[in-house]
């Protein structure tokens, strides 16, 4: 994404401003993800109703040994959750 480009001819000047001001040091690192599960999804669309848009929970398993699809999803989507 262009916002996070901090070097080269297309660098966002925001990052150099931060370095000059002293509140930014080091390299810029970003992580991006794509949702794959919606609790309370409309069966017709696979997405939550409009009232729930913008309300979410992110589970990021960087280096975790937890099998999210096998161990966490069944508990998250169970009737008593």
DONU-167127 format. One line per 8 residues: number of its first residue (from 1); their letters; for each residue x, y, z of N, C-alpha, C. Coordinates in steps of 0.1 Angstrom, whole numbers, plus 5000, padded with zeros to 4 digits. Atoms other than C-alpha are relative to their C-alpha. Layout:
<nodes>
NUM) A) X Y Z X Y Z X Y Z  ...
</nodes>
This chain:
<nodes>
1) XXXXXXXX) 5008 4988 5000 5000 5000 5000 5009 5012 5000  4993 4988 5002 5012 5034 4991 5003 5008 5013  4998 4993 4987 5007 5048 5026 5013 4995 5007  4989 5006 4993 5034 5025 5040 5013 5000 4993  4987 4999 5007 5060 5031 5014 5009 5011 5006  4992 4990 4993 5088 5048 5032 5014 5003 4994  4988 4998 5007 5117 5046 5007 4997 5001 4985  5001 4999 5014 5123 5054 4971 4992 5012 4995
9) XXXXXXXX) 5006 4988 5006 5107 5079 4947 4985 5002 5004  5015 4999 4996 5071 5071 4958 4998 5000 5015  5001 5001 4986 5079 5073 4995 4990 5010 5005  5009 4991 4993 5052 5088 5017 5008 5010 5009  4992 4990 4993 5067 5121 5031 4996 5000 5015  5004 5001 4986 5048 5114 5064 5011 4993 5009  4991 5008 4993 5074 5088 5074 5013 5008 5003  4988 4992 4998 5104 5112 5069 4997 5011 5010
17) XXXXXXXX) 5004 4991 4990 5085 5138 5089 5002 4994 5014  4999 5007 4987 5083 5113 5118 5015 4998 5004  4986 5002 4997 5120 5105 5115 5007 5013 5004  4994 4987 4997 5129 5142 5115 4996 5005 5014  5005 4996 4987 5107 5148 5146 5005 4991 5011  4995 5009 4990 5122 5118 5163 4990 4990 5006  5009 5010 4995 5090 5098 5169 4999 4987 4992  4999 5012 5008 5098 5072 5142 5014 4997 4998
25) XXXXXXXX) 4986 5005 5002 5129 5051 5142 4998 4986 4994  5001 5014 5005 5136 5019 5123 4992 5000 4987  5008 5003 5012 5118 5003 5094 4985 5000 5002  5014 5001 4999 5081 5004 5087 4996 4985 4996  5004 5014 5003 5065 4969 5089 4985 5000 5001  5015 5001 5000 5029 4961 5080 4996 4985 4999  5006 5014 5001 5008 4929 5083 4986 5003 4994  5014 4999 5005 4976 4924 5063 4994 4986 5001
33) XXXXXXXX) 5007 5012 4999 4950 4898 5067 4986 5001 4992  5013 5000 5006 4917 4887 5051 4991 4992 5009  5009 5007 4992 4887 4877 5071 4995 4987 4993  5005 5012 5006 4875 4841 5066 4988 4994 5008  5011 5006 4992 4848 4836 5093 4992 5012 5006  5009 4990 4995 4818 4857 5103 4991 4993 5009  5010 5006 4990 4799 4848 5135 4987 5008 4998  5013 4993 5002 4762 4855 5130 4998 5004 4985
41) XXXXXXXX) 5001 4996 5014 4766 4856 5092 4986 4996 4994  5013 5003 5007 4735 4857 5070 5004 4988 4990  4997 5012 5008 4734 4822 5053 5000 5003 4985  5002 4997 5014 4724 4838 5020 5013 5008 4994  4989 4992 5005 4754 4862 5018 5014 4995 5005  4988 5004 4993 4780 4847 5042 5006 5011 5008  4995 4989 4992 4785 4881 5058 4990 5004 5011  5009 4996 4989 4770 4897 5090 4991 5010 4995
49) XXXXXXXX) 5009 4990 5004 4740 4919 5087 5006 5014 5002  4995 4986 4999 4746 4957 5083 5002 5005 5014  4999 4995 4986 4740 4963 5120 5013 4996 5007  4988 5005 4994 4771 4943 5128 5013 5004 4993  4988 4996 5007 4795 4958 5102 5008 5009 5008  4991 4992 4993 4825 4974 5117 5002 4995 5014  4997 5006 4987 4823 4953 5148 5007 4987 4998  4993 5012 5004 4848 4926 5147 5010 4996 5011
57) XXXXXXXX) 4990 5005 4992 4874 4905 5164 5011 4994 4991  4989 5005 5008 4908 4897 5150 5008 4990 5009  4991 5010 4993 4927 4865 5160 5012 4998 4991  4988 5001 5008 4962 4866 5148 5009 4990 5007  4992 5010 4994 4983 4835 5154 5014 4999 4995  4986 4999 5005 5019 4846 5146 5008 4990 5008  4991 5010 4993 5039 4815 5155 4993 4992 5010  5007 5008 4990 5011 4800 5176 4998 4986 4996
65) XXXXXXXX) 5002 5014 5003 5007 4763 5178 4985 4996 5000  5015 5002 5000 4969 4767 5182 4995 4998 4986  5006 5002 5013 4951 4752 5152 4986 5007 5001  5011 4991 5000 4926 4780 5148 4987 4993 4994  5012 5007 5007 4903 4761 5124 4995 4988 5007  5004 5013 4994 4903 4729 5144 4995 5003 5015  5002 4999 4986 4904 4741 5180 4992 5013 5005  5007 4988 4995 4891 4777 5182 4987 5003 4993
73) XXXXXXXX) 5013 4997 5007 4864 4781 5155 4988 4992 5006  5012 5007 4995 4842 4753 5169 4995 5006 5013  5004 4993 4988 4842 4770 5203 4994 5013 4998  5004 4986 5004 4837 4805 5188 4986 4999 4994  5013 5001 5008 4807 4793 5167 4990 4991 5007  5009 5009 4994 4791 4769 5192 4988 5008 5005  5012 4994 4995 4755 4776 5204 5002 5007 5013  4998 4993 4986 4767 4784 5240 5010 5011 5000
81) X) 4990 4989 5000 4793 4809 5229 4994 5014 5000
</nodes>
